[in-house]
Amino acid sequence: MSEEQAQQLMYQMQMLEGYLTDLSQKESSLLNIVREAISATESIKNSKIKSDSEALVPIGMGTYMKAKILPNQKVILNIGAGAAIEKDQESAVTWIESRIKEFEIALQETNAQKQQVIANLESGKQQMNQLMQQAGQKQK
């Protein structure tokens, strides 16, 4: 392998490391979304059990107000692009659970991509080690 090929291999490995970092960040974001969605479904389910319960509602800048949650109260869901819909609690839970499944699929795909990038990085490291050994033998 020439010096040019070695530099190209190093560049490819740097690009793969950057991509791996991006995938790790994406995976972390997806995990946070799934956790938040699970928490939302649990909150909705628990609000059906209790007759009247109080909750803290965020109003911005780390400020909260107490609010009374009535049983069988409608839920407003953000569906993206600045749009929201109102659903009964059962429908809201079903909708959120379907979104959780979508995010879990995205997590699996991201994890598979990460494994592929890790395998490619490992292959690149092996090629670099071989190159170093060849260069060491030529110097002797």
N, C-alpha and C positions, 0 to 999 in steps of 0.2 A: 504494500500500500504506500502511496506517495504521501508527501507532506500535505498536499492539497486535499487528498481523500481523508486524511486524519482531521484536518480542519473542518471539512464538511461533516464528518461524523460527530465532531464536538458540537458543531452548530445544531445538528439534528437532535442531539441529546439535550442541549439547552432548550430547544423548542419543546421537546417532549416534557421536560421538567416544568416548564411554564404551563403547558397544557394540563399536566397532572395537578398543579396547584389550582388551576381554574376548575377542574373537575372536583377537587376536594372542597372548594368553596361552594360549588353548586350543590354537592351532596349535603353539606352542612346546612345550606339554606332550605333544601327540600326536607331535611329531617326536622328543622324548626317549624316549617309549615305543617308537616304531619302532626307534630306534637300539639301545635296550636289548634288544629282541626279536631283532634281527639279530645282536647280539653273543652272545645266548644260543644261537641256532641254530648259530653258528660254533663256539662252545665245545663244544656237544654233538657236532657233526660231527668236530671235532679230537680229542675224547676217544676216539672210535671208532678213530682211526688209530693212536694211541700205545698201547703195551701197558699200562704202568702210569705214570701221571703224577701229579705233586703239584700241588695247588692251594691257594690261600688261601681259606678259607671265613669270611665275616663272621659274627661272633657277637654284634655289637652294640657301640655306643659306640666305633666305629672300631677295634675289636679283631678280629684274625683268628687262625685256627688253621690249621696245615698239615693237609691231608687227602690221602689217596691215592685217586685215581679209577681204578677198574678198568674195563677195556673191557667193553662191553655191559651196563653197570650201569643199573639202572632210574632214571628221572627222575621227580621229584615236581613236579607242576604245580599252581600255585595257580589255581583256576578261578573264584574270587570268592566273596563272602559267607562267608569263613572256611573254605571247603572246598578240599581238594586231592585230586588223583588221582595214581596211579602208572602210568607208561607206559614201554614200552621206548623206546629212543632214537629209532628211526625214527618211531614214532607221535608222540613228543614234538615232533620237528622238524616234522612235518606239521601238528600242532595249532598250534604257534607260528606257522608260515608262514601258516596260515589266519587267525590273529588279526592278523598283519601286514597282510594284504589288507584286513581290516575297518578297521584304523586308517588305511590309505592312502585308503580310500573316505571316511572321516570327515575326513581332511585335505583331500581334494578338495572336499568339501562346505563345509568351513570356509573354504577359499580362495575359493570361489564367493561365499559370504556376505560375505567381506571385500571382494571386488571390487564387489559390489552396494552395500555401505555406502559405499565410497570414491566410487562414482559418485553416490550420493545426496548425500554431503557436497560434492562438486564442484558439483552442481546448486544446492545451498543457497548456496554461495559466490557463484555467478553471480547468483542472485536477490538476494543481499545487495548485491553490487556495483551491480546495476541500481537497487536501492532507494536506495543512496547517491548515485548519479548523479541520480536523480529529485529527491532532497531538495536536492542542490546546485543544480539548475536552478531549483527553486522559490524558493530564497533569492536568486537573481540577479534 
